[in-house]
Amino acid sequence: MKLIAENLCRSFGAQKVVDDFSYTFNTGGTYALLGGNGSGKSTLLKLFYSALSPSSGTLLHLNNDEVIKQDQLPYSISIAGPYLELIEELKAEEFLAFYQKFRTPIKGFSPSEVLEICELQKTKNKEIRNFSSGMKQRLRLGLALLSESQLILLDEPTSNFDPKAIEWYRELVHNFLENRTLIIGSNFQDKEMDFCSQQLKAELWD
C-alpha cells in the first residue's frame, strides 16, 4: 500500500497534536516514526488506520495507484499497540477462531498455528484476561503480522517485552513482513526499528 499525507493536522480541542505533516510512504517500504511519549506518534498511526479523522489536510491510501475505499481499509490495514483491547473473556484459541471470521490469515494459518508462531501454544485453553502483558503483546503482534493486509502499523511493539521476546518480535517481522508496507511508532528503542529503511523524527509533525 502507498500512503500519501498532505498537510495533515489533528487537534484535540485547543491542542494541536499533528501539525501540517506531509509525507509519502511507498509500497513495501519500512518506516519508523521516532518521538518520545506525548509526541503524537500514536495519533498519527490512528490517523493512518482511520481510527481518527484529520482535523484538516488529506490522507490517501493507494493500491496500484487506485484509492482504497474507506469501507475496505479495515481489511487492508493491520495495527498492533499495547492499548488495543482483546476479547479477554475468550480462551486464546477461541479468540483466534472468532478473529479469523473477519480477517483472513496469511498462508492459511490455523488458530493453533498462529499460537505456535507466537510461542503461546500452551495457552490455547487459557482465557486472555489471565495472560501477562507480554503475552498479550505477542498476540497483538501475531494478529498484525499474520493477517492478510497491505499496510502494517506497529505502535511501540516491544512494550512489555524482555530481551528474548524482542528477538522473537524481530524474527516475526523478518519472516512474515514480505513486501508489505510497515510503519513503526517508536520512542527511540533501536531493537524496535533499527531495520527500518527510513526514520522520521517528531519535528516533522509537531
Residue pairs with C-beta under 8 A, 6 or more apart in sequence:
1 27
1 61
1 62
1 63
1 68
1 76
1 77
1 150
1 151
1 180
1 181
2 24
2 25
2 26
2 27
2 60
2 61
2 62
2 63
2 65
2 181
3 24
3 25
3 48
3 59
3 60
3 61
3 62
3 151
3 181
3 183
4 24
4 25
4 58
4 59
4 60
4 62
5 21
5 22
5 23
5 24
5 25
5 47
5 57
5 58
5 59
6 22
6 57
6 58
6 59
6 60
7 20
7 21
7 22
7 56
7 57
7 58
8 18
8 20
8 21
8 22
8 44
8 47
8 54
8 56
8 57
8 58
8 59
8 205
9 16
9 18
9 19
9 20
9 21
9 54
9 55
9 56
9 57
10 16
10 17
10 18
10 40
10 43
10 44
10 47
10 52
10 54
10 55
11 17
11 55
16 55
17 40
17 43
17 206
18 40
18 43
18 44
18 47
18 54
18 205
18 206
19 205
19 206
20 57
20 205
21 44
21 57
21 204
21 205
22 57
23 200
23 204
25 31
25 181
25 183
26 181
27 150
27 179
27 181
28 179
28 180
28 181
29 181
29 182
29 197
29 198
30 177
30 181
30 182
30 184
30 195
30 196
30 197
30 198
31 181
31 182
31 183
31 184
31 196
31 197
31 198
31 199
31 200
32 183
32 184
32 185
32 186
32 192
32 193
32 196
32 198
32 199
32 200
33 41
33 44
33 45
33 183
33 184
33 185
33 186
33 200
33 202
34 41
34 186
34 187
34 188
34 193
34 199
34 200
34 201
34 202
35 41
35 185
35 187
35 201
35 202
35 206
36 187
36 188
36 202
37 187
39 187
39 202
39 206
40 202
40 205
40 206
41 155
41 156
41 185
41 186
41 187
41 202
42 81
42 83
42 155
42 185
43 52
44 185
44 205
45 79
45 81
45 153
45 155
45 183
45 185
46 52
47 53
47 54
47 59
48 59
48 77
48 151
48 153
48 183
49 73
49 77
49 79
49 153
50 70
50 73
50 74
50 77
51 79
60 67
61 67
61 68
61 73
61 76
61 77
61 151
62 68
63 76
63 150
68 76
75 103
75 148
75 149
76 149
76 150
76 151
77 149
77 150
77 151
77 152
77 153
78 103
78 143
78 144
78 145
78 147
78 149
78 151
78 152
78 153
79 144
79 152
79 153
79 154
79 155
80 137
80 140
80 141
80 143
80 144
80 153
80 154
80 155
80 157
81 140
81 154
81 155
81 156
81 185
82 133
82 137
82 140
82 155
82 156
82 159
82 160
83 155
84 140
86 95
86 128
86 136
86 139
86 140
87 95
87 98
87 128
88 127
88 128
88 129
89 127
89 128
89 129
90 98
90 127
90 128
91 124
91 125
91 126
91 127
91 128
92 115
92 120
92 123
92 124
92 125
92 126
92 128
92 131
92 139
93 111
93 112
93 115
93 124
93 125
95 128
96 111
96 114
96 115
97 111
99 143
100 111
103 143
103 147
103 148
104 147
104 148
105 114
105 146
105 147
105 148
106 146
106 147
106 148
106 176
109 117
109 146
111 124
112 121
112 124
114 142
114 143
114 146
115 121
115 123
115 124
115 142
117 142
117 146
117 172
118 138
118 139
118 141
118 142
119 138
119 168
120 135
120 138
120 139
120 142
123 131
123 135
128 136
128 139
131 139
132 160
133 160
134 160
134 161
134 162
134 165
136 160
137 157
137 159
137 160
137 161
137 165
138 165
138 168
141 154
141 157
141 169
141 172
142 172
144 152
144 153
144 154
145 152
145 172
145 173
145 176
145 177
146 176
149 180
150 180
150 181
151 180
151 181
151 182
151 183
152 177
152 180
152 181
152 182
152 183
153 183
153 184
153 185
154 182
154 183
154 184
154 185
154 192
155 184
155 185
156 185
156 186
156 187
156 189
156 192
157 169
157 184
157 186
157 192
158 165
158 166
158 169
158 189
158 191
158 192
161 169
166 191
166 192
169 192
170 191
170 195
173 182
173 195
174 195
182 196
184 192
184 193
184 196
186 192
186 193
193 199
